[in-house]
Amino acid sequence: MSSSDSKPRSRKGGPSTPRAALDALLAEPAGGPVRRALWLDELDQRFRPLLPPSLAAHARLANYERGGRLVFVVDAPVWRAKMRLAAPELLDAARSVGLDAAELIVKTTTPVTASPQSDRKAKPISATARKALQSAVELLKEPGSTGSSGSP
């Protein structure tokens, strides 16, 4: 078998890359939401340095809505309060990057909590299961057992 046989064969029209797939998606009318998400991400990256340093790590631009509503998401209520206090400066900063911002809306994300399954306590092992487990451990300890010798 030659090395060329092991290479994946590409379709007609050249190799497919993630960038080519993204460009094809963006060219379609259905790519509108993707284009908007990329625009919002770029806007967030431009706006982030304009945020007060204490807020920058806890806030992100979530949306820019009609009517000049600038929507931010923060990770705790304390940051929501600080964002609202800084609203005039933040709206001025938004205007400095070309947005016609008139109102600041700040939303708090829901904190991620442990799943209910992780809070469950382990059930006690039955006597039968305990004996079977002890037998398996003893088999592993025996020098002539096939479990530990030989190739993996």
BAPA-392575 format. One record per atom (N, C-alpha, C): atom name; x, y, z. Coordinates in pm, whole numbers, always signed. Layout:
BEGIN
  atome       u       v       w
     CA       X       Y       Z
...
This chain:
BEGIN
  atome       u       v       w
      N     +86    -119      +0
     CA      +0      +0      +0
      C     +89    +124      +0
      N     +71    +214     -93
     CA    +155    +333    -101
      C    +103    +440      -7
      N    +188    +541     +20
     CA    +149    +647    +112
      C     +35    +730     +55
      N     +23    +736     -77
     CA     -86    +813    -136
      C    -221    +746    -113
      N    -219    +612     -91
     CA    -345    +542     -65
      C    -401    +575     +72
      N    -315    +616    +165
     CA    -362    +642    +301
      C    -415    +783    +318
      N    -393    +871    +221
     CA    -442   +1008    +232
      C    -590   +1012    +199
      N    -666   +1096    +271
     CA    -808   +1108    +236
      C    -822   +1175    +101
      N    -917   +1128     +27
     CA    -940   +1184    -107
      C   -1033   +1305     -94
      N    -998   +1412    -162
     CA   -1082   +1531    -157
      C   -1183   +1527    -269
      N   -1290   +1599    -250
     CA   -1393   +1608    -353
      C   -1345   +1697    -465
      N   -1415   +1694    -576
     CA   -1382   +1785    -685
      C   -1397   +1927    -636
      N   -1312   +2015    -687
     CA   -1323   +2154    -647
      C   -1221   +2190    -541
      N   -1133   +2101    -503
     CA   -1028   +2134    -408
      C   -1057   +2090    -268
      N    -960   +2111    -181
     CA    -975   +2067     -43
      C   -1077   +2151     +33
      N   -1143   +2087    +125
     CA   -1242   +2156    +208
      C   -1174   +2194    +340
      N   -1191   +2316    +381
     CA   -1134   +2362    +507
      C   -1245   +2423    +592
      N   -1222   +2434    +723
     CA   -1324   +2499    +806
      C   -1353   +2642    +760
      N   -1249   +2713    +716
     CA   -1269   +2851    +671
      C   -1358   +2855    +546
      N   -1335   +2761    +454
     CA   -1418   +2755    +333
      C   -1563   +2724    +368
      N   -1582   +2635    +465
     CA   -1718   +2603    +508
      C   -1785   +2724    +571
      N   -1710   +2799    +653
     CA   -1765   +2918    +717
      C   -1798   +3024    +612
      N   -1709   +3043    +515
     CA   -1736   +3140    +408
      C   -1861   +3102    +330
      N   -1878   +2973    +304
     CA   -1997   +2927    +231
      C   -2123   +2953    +313
      N   -2116   +2928    +443
     CA   -2231   +2953    +529
      C   -2266   +3100    +533
      N   -2165   +3184    +545
     CA   -2190   +3328    +553
      C   -2243   +3386    +423
      N   -2214   +3321    +311
     CA   -2263   +3368    +182
      C   -2412   +3341    +164
      N   -2463   +3246    +237
     CA   -2605   +3209    +225
      C   -2691   +3308    +304
      N   -2817   +3325    +263
     CA   -2908   +3411    +341
      C   -2926   +3361    +485
      N   -2914   +3231    +506
     CA   -2929   +3175    +640
      C   -2811   +3210    +731
      N   -2706   +3266    +674
     CA   -2588   +3302    +753
      C   -2604   +3430    +832
      N   -2718   +3495    +821
     CA   -2742   +3620    +894
      C   -2715   +3612   +1043
      N   -2769   +3513   +1114
     CA   -2742   +3503   +1257
      C   -2594   +3481   +1288
      N   -2524   +3408   +1203
     CA   -2381   +3386   +1224
      C   -2305   +3516   +1203
      N   -2341   +3590   +1098
     CA   -2276   +3719   +1074
      C   -2300   +3814   +1191
      N   -2421   +3814   +1244
     CA   -2452   +3902   +1358
      C   -2372   +3861   +1482
      N   -2362   +3733   +1507
     CA   -2285   +3685   +1623
      C   -2138   +3724   +1610
      N   -2083   +3713   +1491
     CA   -1944   +3753   +1469
      C   -1927   +3904   +1488
      N   -2024   +3982   +1440
     CA   -2020   +4126   +1457
      C   -2026   +4164   +1605
      N   -2116   +4099   +1680
     CA   -2127   +4127   +1824
      C   -1999   +4089   +1897
      N   -1937   +3978   +1858
     CA   -1811   +3938   +1920
      C   -1702   +4041   +1892
      N   -1695   +4088   +1769
     CA   -1596   +4191   +1734
      C   -1622   +4318   +1812
      N   -1749   +4356   +1825
     CA   -1786   +4475   +1899
      C   -1749   +4460   +2047
      N   -1772   +4342   +2103
     CA   -1735   +4316   +2241
      C   -1584   +4331   +2259
      N   -1505   +4281   +2164
     CA   -1358   +4291   +2173
      C   -1312   +4437   +2164
      N   -1381   +4518   +2084
     CA   -1346   +4660   +2074
      C   -1390   +4737   +2198
      N   -1502   +4696   +2256
     CA   -1559   +4768   +2369
      C   -1492   +4731   +2501
      N   -1445   +4608   +2515
     CA   -1389   +4558   +2640
      C   -1279   +4648   +2699
      N   -1183   +4698   +2619
     CA   -1081   +4785   +2678
      C   -1136   +4917   +2731
      N   -1256   +4954   +2690
     CA   -1317   +5078   +2735
      C   -1391   +5063   +2868
      N   -1412   +4938   +2910
     CA   -1479   +4914   +3039
      C   -1383   +4943   +3154
      N   -1437   +4986   +3269
     CA   -1349   +4998   +3385
      C   -1283   +4863   +3414
      N   -1154   +4862   +3448
     CA   -1082   +4734   +3467
      C   -1152   +4637   +3562
      N   -1213   +4687   +3666
     CA   -1280   +4597   +3762
      C   -1401   +4527   +3699
      N   -1462   +4589   +3600
     CA   -1581   +4532   +3536
      C   -1548   +4443   +3416
      N   -1437   +4469   +3353
     CA   -1405   +4401   +3227
      C   -1404   +4249   +3239
      N   -1359   +4196   +3352
     CA   -1352   +4051   +3369
      C   -1487   +3989   +3401
      N   -1586   +4071   +3434
     CA   -1715   +4018   +3478
      C   -1831   +4052   +3386
      N   -1805   +4127   +3280
     CA   -1912   +4171   +3191
      C   -1876   +4141   +3046
      N   -1979   +4114   +2968
     CA   -1958   +4099   +2824
      C   -2078   +4157   +2751
      N   -2050   +4208   +2632
     CA   -2157   +4263   +2549
      C   -2240   +4148   +2495
      N   -2369   +4153   +2518
     CA   -2457   +4045   +2474
      C   -2535   +4083   +2349
      N   -2571   +4211   +2337
     CA   -2652   +4251   +2222
      C   -2651   +4402   +2208
      N   -2680   +4445   +2088
     CA   -2707   +4586   +2060
      C   -2839   +4585   +1986
      N   -2942   +4641   +2052
     CA   -3078   +4633   +2000
      C   -3120   +4764   +1936
      N   -3229   +4755   +1863
     CA   -3287   +4876   +1803
      C   -3317   +4977   +1912
      N   -3313   +5101   +1874
     CA   -3339   +5208   +1971
      C   -3216   +5242   +2053
      N   -3102   +5184   +2020
     CA   -2978   +5216   +2089
      C   -2962   +5149   +2224
      N   -3029   +5035   +2244
     CA   -3016   +4963   +2372
      C   -2892   +4873   +2368
      N   -2802   +4900   +2458
     CA   -2679   +4823   +2473
      C   -2700   +4724   +2586
      N   -2692   +4594   +2554
     CA   -2723   +4491   +2653
      C   -2593   +4421   +2694
      N   -2568   +4422   +2824
     CA   -2452   +4352   +2880
      C   -2500   +4240   +2970
      N   -2418   +4137   +2983
     CA   -2443   +4028   +3075
      C   -2327   +4026   +3174
      N   -2361   +4016   +3303
     CA   -2260   +4009   +3408
      C   -2280   +3880   +3486
      N   -2178   +3841   +3564
     CA   -2184   +3712   +3632
      C   -2230   +3717   +3777
      N   -2265   +3835   +3828
     CA   -2315   +3844   +3966
      C   -2390   +3976   +3983
      N   -2485   +3978   +4075
     CA   -2562   +4101   +4098
      C   -2477   +4223   +4134
      N   -2368   +4202   +4204
     CA   -2283   +4316   +4241
      C   -2229   +4386   +4118
      N   -2195   +4310   +4013
     CA   -2142   +4369   +3891
      C   -2254   +4438   +3814
      N   -2374   +4388   +3827
     CA   -2489   +4454   +3764
      C   -2506   +4594   +3823
      N   -2498   +4604   +3953
     CA   -2511   +4734   +4020
      C   -2399   +4828   +3978
      N   -2277   +4777   +3971
     CA   -2164   +4862   +3931
      C   -2176   +4907   +3786
      N   -2226   +4819   +3699
     CA   -2246   +4856   +3559
      C   -2351   +4967   +3547
      N   -2456   +4954   +3623
     CA   -2563   +5054   +3617
      C   -2513   +5189   +3668
      N   -2427   +5187   +3771
     CA   -2370   +5312   +3821
      C   -2279   +5377   +3717
      N   -2213   +5296   +3638
     CA   -2120   +5346   +3536
      C   -2189   +5370   +3402
      N   -2321   +5364   +3397
     CA   -2396   +5374   +3271
      C   -2359   +5497   +3188
      N   -2353   +5617   +3243
     CA   -2321   +5733   +3157
      C   -2185   +5719   +3087
      N   -2085   +5672   +3162
     CA   -1952   +5654   +3103
      C   -1953   +5543   +2998
      N   -2027   +5437   +3026
     CA   -2033   +5325   +2932
      C   -2105   +5363   +2802
      N   -2210   +5443   +2813
     CA   -2280   +5489   +2693
      C   -2190   +5580   +2611
      N   -2113   +5666   +2679
     CA   -2017   +5751   +2607
      C   -1911   +5666   +2537
      N   -1864   +5562   +2605
     CA   -1765   +5472   +2545
      C   -1824   +5402   +2422
      N   -1950   +5362   +2431
     CA   -2015   +5296   +2317
      C   -2025   +5392   +2199
      N   -2056   +5516   +2228
     CA   -2063   +5615   +2120
      C   -1926   +5637   +2057
      N   -1819   +5622   +2137
     CA   -1684   +5642   +2085
      C   -1643   +5533   +1986
      N   -1709   +5416   +1991
     CA   -1679   +5311   +1893
      C   -1783   +5306   +1782
      N   -1866   +5411   +1772
     CA   -1957   +5423   +1660
      C   -2099   +5376   +1681
      N   -2136   +5342   +1803
     CA   -2274   +5299   +1830
      C   -2358   +5418   +1871
      N   -2483   +5419   +1830
     CA   -2576   +5524   +1871
      C   -2647   +5475   +1997
      N   -2570   +5460   +2104
     CA   -2622   +5402   +2229
      C   -2699   +5506   +2309
      N   -2819   +5468   +2351
     CA   -2905   +5558   +2428
      C   -2942   +5501   +2564
      N   -2933   +5369   +2579
     CA   -2977   +5303   +2702
      C   -2888   +5183   +2732
      N   -2860   +5164   +2859
     CA   -2779   +5050   +2902
      C   -2868   +4952   +2978
      N   -2869   +4828   +2933
     CA   -2943   +4722   +2999
      C   -2841   +4620   +3047
      N   -2851   +4581   +3175
     CA   -2757   +4485   +3231
      C   -2836   +4367   +3286
      N   -2798   +4248   +3244
     CA   -2863   +4126   +3290
      C   -2761   +4041   +3362
      N   -2809   +3966   +3460
     CA   -2721   +3877   +3537
      C   -2744   +3734   +3491
      N   -2634   +3663   +3466
     CA   -2646   +3523   +3426
      C   -2680   +3439   +3548
      N   -2739   +3325   +3523
     CA   -2772   +3232   +3630
      C   -2644   +3156   +3665
      N   -2606   +3154   +3792
     CA   -2485   +3081   +3828
      C   -2502   +2931   +3804
      N   -2395   +2869   +3764
     CA   -2396   +2726   +3741
      C   -2386   +2657   +3876
      N   -2480   +2570   +3904
     CA   -2478   +2496   +4030
      C   -2449   +2350   +4004
      N   -2413   +2281   +4108
     CA   -2385   +2139   +4095
      C   -2514   +2067   +4057
      N   -2499   +1964   +3976
     CA   -2616   +1889   +3934
      C   -2672   +1811   +4052
      N   -2802   +1782   +4053
     CA   -2861   +1706   +4164
      C   -2795   +1570   +4181
      N   -2746   +1511   +4072
     CA   -2684   +1380   +4083
      C   -2556   +1386   +4163
      N   -2481   +1496   +4155
     CA   -2355   +1504   +4227
      C   -2378   +1521   +4378
      N   -2497   +1564   +4418
     CA   -2527   +1581   +4559
      C   -2571   +1451   +4626
      N   -2600   +1348   +4547
     CA   -2645   +1222   +4605
      C   -2531   +1152   +4677
      N   -2564   +1090   +4787
     CA   -2465   +1012   +4860
      C   -2456    +873   +4799
      N   -2339    +815   +4810
     CA   -2320    +680   +4757
      C   -2401    +581   +4839
      N   -2461    +486   +4770
     CA   -2538    +383   +4838
      C   -2441    +281   +4897
      N   -2474    +226   +5012
     CA   -2386    +123   +5069
      C   -2384      +0   +4979
      N   -2268     -64   +4973
     CA   -2250    -180   +4888
      C   -2311    -303   +4958
      N   -2372    -389   +4880
     CA   -2433    -509   +4938
      C   -2324    -609   +4978
      N   -2359    -702   +5063
     CA   -2264    -804   +5108
      C   -2216    -889   +4991
      N   -2306    -921   +4899
     CA   -2270   -1002   +4782
      C   -2171    -926   +4693
      N   -2198    -799   +4671
     CA   -2109    -719   +4588
      C   -1974    -702   +4655
      N   -1974    -685   +4787
     CA   -1849    -671   +4862
      C   -1764    -796   +4847
      N   -1826    -916   +4859
     CA   -1753   -1042   +4845
      C   -1696   -1058   +4704
      N   -1776   -1023   +4603
     CA   -1730   -1035   +4465
      C   -1613    -940   +4439
      N   -1619    -821   +4495
     CA   -1511    -724   +4479
      C   -1384    -773   +4549
      N   -1399    -828   +4669
     CA   -1284    -881   +4741
      C   -1221    -998   +4665
      N   -1303   -1083   +4605
     CA   -1251   -1195   +4526
      C   -1172   -1144   +4406
      N   -1223   -1041   +4341
     CA   -1153    -986   +4225
      C   -1019    -926   +4266
      N   -1015    -859   +4379
     CA    -889    -802   +4428
      C    -789    -913   +4461
      N    -836   -1018   +4523
     CA    -748   -1130   +4556
      C    -691   -1195   +4431
      N    -772   -1207   +4326
     CA    -723   -1263   +4200
      C    -612   -1177   +4141
      N    -625   -1048   +4156
     CA    -523    -958   +4103
      C    -392    -969   +4181
      N    -401   -1003   +4309
     CA    -282   -1014   +4394
      C    -207   -1145   +4373
      N    -275   -1250   +4326
     CA    -211   -1379   +4310
      C    -102   -1373   +4204
      N     +18   -1428   +4233
     CA    +129   -1418   +4141
      C    +105   -1490   +4008
      N     +29   -1595   +4003
     CA      +8   -1670   +3879
      C    -115   -1626   +3801
      N    -179   -1518   +3843
     CA    -301   -1479   +3772
      C    -267   -1423   +3635
      N    -359   -1439   +3542
     CA    -337   -1391   +3404
      C    -369   -1243   +3388
      N    -425   -1182   +3491
     CA    -465   -1042   +3480
      C    -349    -946   +3477
      N    -235    -978   +3544
     CA    -127    -881   +3552
      C      -6    -920   +3468
      N      +0   -1042   +3414
     CA    +115   -1082   +3335
      C     +80   -1078   +3188
      N    +182   -1078   +3106
     CA    +158   -1076   +2962
      C    +151    -936   +2909
      N    +119    -922   +2782
     CA    +114    -789   +2722
      C     -21    -726   +2748
      N     -27    -592   +2749
     CA    -154    -522   +2777
      C    -257    -543   +2672
